[in-house]
Amino acid sequence: MNRTYAIFRMHAKDKLSWFYLPWIIMLFSFSVNLVIAAFVDEPVTTGGVASMYIYMMVTGMIVVSQTFSFALGLSVSRRDYFNGTMLMAAISGLIASVGLLVLSSIEQGTSGWGVDLHFYHFPYLNEGGLLEQVWIFFVLMTNFFLSGFFISSFQRRYGGMALTLFLAVLAVIIGIITFIISNEGWWGGIGDWLSSYSAGQLASMLFVLSLIYAASTFRLLRKSTVS
């Protein structure tokens, strides 16, 4: 546990990357949209908050290359590195989730910051209770981070060429599945099926995918070289 905490402390020293920078990027986007909304007469709905989730994915994609070799040089195990990194991601994701909940509540209470701007609060996603909303935000944060963490661990284990091939094959598979769904006219049925669940329920389903990412990432790191 002490070594896991040591990895957590190693990550926590980089407060700019883990805590400050994602908020700076998102709040800059919010400021731009707030100014735009102030000068238009219609409601403004934007997906700028997605920058927070994308940032988490990018963080997962670069964290291994930046810290893996250094961390193992401190005589910690790969398990300790994985656990410490996951602890850091979970805490930063939870803090961000609570922050988004607060901003969403303020946005709703001020009728879109007084200019009818919908940046943090959206129908369906924010219809549940407070804990459910935090859960939704947290699962999204975790899933995006773990998808990037998996990619960076795959590259560390098998190399850049193998990663490129893997992503290319994945893109082809997704393209084929999308074509079949479109050709068969299944999008409406899929939409109806998804809408039969609450956002919190779908987040719980997505959390299962996060666990698969986590297990796969750990297996990749166990076999990865240090250099």
N, C-alpha and C positions, 0 to 999 in steps of 0.2 A: 504493500500500500504506500510506503514511503517513497518508493521509486516512481510509482504512478503519480504521486503528488509532485515529485520532482519534475516530471515531464509537464504536468499541468502548470507549474510555476515557470518553467522555461517558456511555454507558450504565452503565459499571462504577462510576461515582461514586454511582449510586443503588443502593447495596448492600442497602438495606432491601427494596426491591421485588424485586430480582433474586435475592438469596441468602437473606436472613433471613426475610422474611415467609412464603414458602411453607412453610418448615420450621416456623415458629411455629404456623401454622394446622394443619399435619398432626400435629405433636407434641401439640398440644392435643387433637385428635381421638383420638390414640393414648392419651393419658393417661386420657381419659374411658372409652374402651373397656377399658383395663387395669383400672380400678377396677370396672367392671361385671363383667368376667370373674372378678375375685377373689371376687365374691359369688355366683356361680352355679356349679352343679356340672357343667354341660354345656360342651363346647367352644364357643367364641365365634368366629365368622367374620364379619369386617366388611370393607366396601369403603372404609374411611376413607382409605386411601392414595390413592384416586382424587382427593382434594382437591389433591394435588400436580399432577396432570395438568390438572385443571380450572383451577387457578391459572395454569398456563402458557398455556392458551388465553385466559384473561382478559387476561394480560399482552400477548399478541399483538394482542388486540382494542383495547387502549388505547395501545400504544406509538406508533403513528403520530400520533394526535391530540396526544400529549404531547411528541413529539420531532421530528417531521418538519420542520415549519416552522423551528424553532430550528436544526436541523442544517444545513438548506440555507442559512440565514442566515450560516453559517460558511464559505460558499463551497466546499462539498463537492458532488459530483455525486450524483444519485439512485442511481447504481450504488454509489458509496462508502457511501451511507447504507444501502442494502440489504445490502451485504457486511458492513459493520460490525455491523449489527443481527443478521444471521444468525450472525456469529462470536460475539456475546454470547450468543445463544440456545443455540448449540451448546455453548459452554463451561459455561454454567450448567446445561444439560441433562445434560452428561456428569458434572459434579460431583454433581448430584442422583442420577443413575443409579448411580454408585459408592456413594453414601451409602445408597441403597435396598438395594443388594446386601449391604452390610455388615450392615444391620439385619435383612435377611432371613436371613442366615447365623446371626446371633445368635439370632433367634427360633427357627430350626430347632434350634440347638444347645442351647437352654434349654427345649425342649418348650413353646414358646409362652409365654416369659417366666415359666415356672413356674405359669401359670394356664390353660394350653391356649387361649391367644389367638392367632388367625390374622389378623394385621393386614398383615404384609409378605410372608409366604411362602405361596404357593398351589401346589397341584398343577398340573401342566402348564406354567404360566408359569415355574416355578423348577426344572424338571426337567433343563435342559441344563447345560453347563459354565459357568464363571464369566464368560467373555467373551460367551458366547451370552446369558446373563441380562442383562449390561450392555447388549448390543446391543438386546434387547427393550425394556428400560426407556428407552434413549436414543431409539429410533425412536418410541415412544409420546410421549415428551416433545416431540420435534421435530414430530411430526404434529399434536399438540394446539396447539403454539405457532403453527405455520404456518397452521392452519385459522383461528385468530384473526387472524393477520397478514394473511391474504387478505381476511377480512371488513372489517378496518379500512382496508385499501388500496382495497377496492371502494367503501367509503363515501367515502373521500377523492377518488376518481376521479369517481364518478357522483352522490354525494349520498345523504342519508339516505332519501329517498323511493324511489330506485332500489334501494337495499339492502333496504328493506322488501319491495318487490315481488319482488326476486330470492329472498329467503328464503321468501316466501309460495309462489312457484312451486315452489321446491325442496321445500317441505313437502308440497305437493300431489303432486309426482312420487313422493316417497318413500312417501306414503300409498297411491298407486295401485299401486306396486310391491309394497308390503307386502300389500295386499289380494289381488293376483293370486297371490302366493306362498302366502298362507293359504288362498285358495279352491282352489288346485290341489294343496294338501297337499305342498308342496315343502320345508318346513322340515326334515323329517327327512333328506332327501337333501343339503341344504345343510350340515346338521350333520355328516353322514358325510363329506362332501367336506372340510370344514374340519379334522375330526379326523384326516384322513389325513396332515396336515402337522404338523410340530413348531411350537412357538410361535416359534422362531427363524426358520423358513422363512416363516411368516405375517408376521413382522415385516419380513422382507426384501421381501415383496410390498407391505406397507403403506408401506415406504420409497419405493417407486415413486410412490405417491399423494402423499407428501411432496414429491417432486421436481416433480410437476405443480403442487402448491400454490405452491412456490417460484418456478417459472417464470411462473405466472400473476400472482403478487404483484409480481414484478419488472416485468412489462409494465404493470401497473396503476400502479405508482409512477412509471414513466417518463413517463406521461401526466398525472400528478396535478399540480394547482396547489399553490403554496406556501401561500397564504392560506386 
